Amino acid sequence: MAVLSDPISDFLTRLKNASRASNEFFTAPHSKTKEAIAKILEDEGYIWNYEVSTDGKFKELKVKVKYSDNGTPVLTDVKRVSKPGIRRYVGAGEIPRVLNGLGISIVSTSKGLKTGTHARKEKLGGELLAFVW
């Protein structure tokens, strides 16, 4: 296994690739941050569900990808905003809307990972991790 410099980007890329390849599910190495992102994606309706698997030596996150009735993926695209080399921090009033409200932004706040909408309501800013639509 290769050493990753950006595990969140790897997780989001696996999600995008699995949905475009019409895979039923995908697995990724587990972390609390990735689990929180999966929880947000499940709550917002971009994935069916996720589970933490402890079968092997390390924990893994198993995510079931969601498709519409005609077989097209619910998730169209994902864009990683804040990267390890270039972090992007925003205040509560600066959190951008994704596609005029059709997508979500994921923000890492002092109270955990939240969608942009929830962070704005709670008046929390933080690191802008990704856009999902």
C-alpha positions as CSV (number, residue, x, y, z in Angstrom):
1,M,0.0,0.0,0.0
2,A,1.3,3.4,-0.9
3,V,1.8,6.3,1.5
4,L,-0.9,8.9,0.9
5,S,-0.3,12.6,1.5
6,D,-4.0,13.4,1.4
7,P,-6.3,10.6,2.7
8,I,-9.5,12.7,2.4
9,S,-8.9,13.3,-1.2
10,D,-8.2,9.6,-1.7
11,F,-11.6,8.7,0.0
12,L,-13.5,11.3,-2.2
13,T,-11.8,10.0,-5.3
14,R,-12.7,6.4,-4.5
15,L,-16.3,7.5,-4.0
16,K,-16.4,9.3,-7.3
17,N,-14.7,6.5,-9.2
18,A,-17.0,3.9,-7.7
19,S,-20.1,5.8,-8.6
20,R,-18.9,6.4,-12.2
21,A,-18.0,2.7,-12.6
22,S,-21.4,1.6,-11.3
23,N,-19.8,-0.3,-8.4
24,E,-22.2,-1.3,-5.6
25,F,-19.8,-0.4,-2.9
26,F,-16.1,0.5,-2.2
27,T,-13.8,0.2,0.7
28,A,-11.3,2.7,2.1
29,P,-9.0,2.8,5.1
30,H,-10.8,4.0,8.2
31,S,-10.3,7.3,10.0
32,K,-12.7,9.4,12.2
33,T,-12.7,12.2,9.6
34,K,-13.6,9.8,6.7
35,E,-16.3,8.3,8.9
36,A,-17.7,11.8,9.6
37,I,-17.7,12.6,5.8
38,A,-19.5,9.3,5.1
39,K,-22.1,10.2,7.8
40,I,-22.7,13.6,6.2
41,L,-23.0,12.0,2.7
42,E,-25.5,9.4,4.1
43,D,-27.6,12.1,5.8
44,E,-27.6,14.2,2.6
45,G,-28.6,11.3,0.4
46,Y,-25.5,10.8,-1.7
47,I,-24.8,7.2,-0.4
48,W,-27.0,4.5,0.9
49,N,-25.0,3.6,4.0
50,Y,-21.6,2.9,5.4
51,E,-20.1,0.5,8.0
52,V,-16.8,0.1,9.8
53,S,-15.3,-3.3,9.1
54,T,-12.8,-4.8,11.6
55,D,-12.3,-8.1,9.8
56,G,-8.6,-7.6,8.9
57,K,-5.6,-6.2,10.6
58,F,-6.8,-2.6,10.2
59,K,-10.3,-1.0,10.2
60,E,-11.9,-0.3,6.9
61,L,-14.8,1.8,5.9
62,K,-17.3,0.0,3.5
63,V,-19.5,2.5,1.7
64,K,-22.6,1.5,-0.4
65,V,-23.0,3.9,-3.4
66,K,-26.4,5.2,-4.2
67,Y,-28.0,5.2,-7.6
68,S,-31.3,6.5,-8.9
69,D,-34.1,4.3,-10.3
70,N,-32.7,4.5,-13.9
71,G,-29.2,3.5,-12.8
72,T,-27.5,6.9,-12.9
73,P,-25.4,7.8,-9.8
74,V,-26.8,10.2,-7.4
75,L,-23.4,11.7,-6.9
76,T,-22.4,13.7,-10.0
77,D,-19.0,15.1,-8.9
78,V,-16.8,15.9,-5.9
79,K,-14.2,18.7,-5.7
80,R,-11.6,18.8,-3.0
81,V,-11.1,22.5,-2.0
82,S,-8.6,22.6,0.9
83,K,-5.5,20.6,0.2
84,P,-2.5,19.8,2.4
85,G,-0.4,22.4,0.5
86,I,-3.0,25.1,0.3
87,R,-5.5,25.2,3.1
88,R,-8.7,27.3,2.7
89,Y,-10.4,28.7,5.7
90,V,-13.7,30.5,5.6
91,G,-15.9,32.4,8.1
92,A,-19.5,31.6,8.7
93,G,-20.7,34.3,6.2
94,E,-18.1,33.3,3.6
95,I,-19.2,29.6,3.1
96,P,-20.1,29.3,-0.6
97,R,-23.3,27.7,-1.9
98,V,-22.7,24.8,-4.2
99,L,-24.6,25.1,-7.5
100,N,-27.2,27.4,-6.0
101,G,-28.1,25.0,-3.3
102,L,-28.1,21.8,-5.4
103,G,-24.9,20.5,-3.8
104,I,-23.3,20.6,-0.4
105,S,-20.0,21.9,1.0
106,I,-18.3,20.1,3.8
107,V,-16.7,22.3,6.5
108,S,-14.4,21.2,9.3
109,T,-15.5,23.4,12.3
110,S,-14.5,23.5,15.9
111,K,-17.7,21.4,16.6
112,G,-16.8,18.7,14.1
113,L,-17.5,18.2,10.4
114,K,-20.7,19.9,9.2
115,T,-22.4,20.8,5.9
116,G,-22.1,24.4,4.8
117,T,-25.8,25.0,5.6
118,H,-25.5,23.7,9.1
119,A,-22.3,25.6,9.7
120,R,-23.9,28.9,8.5
121,K,-27.0,28.3,10.8
122,E,-24.7,27.7,13.8
123,K,-22.5,30.7,12.8
124,L,-19.4,28.5,12.6
125,G,-16.5,28.9,10.2
126,G,-13.6,26.5,9.5
127,E,-11.6,24.7,6.9
128,L,-13.6,24.2,3.7
129,L,-12.8,20.6,2.8
130,A,-14.9,19.7,-0.3
131,F,-17.9,20.4,-2.6
132,V,-20.2,17.6,-3.4
133,W,-23.0,17.7,-6.0
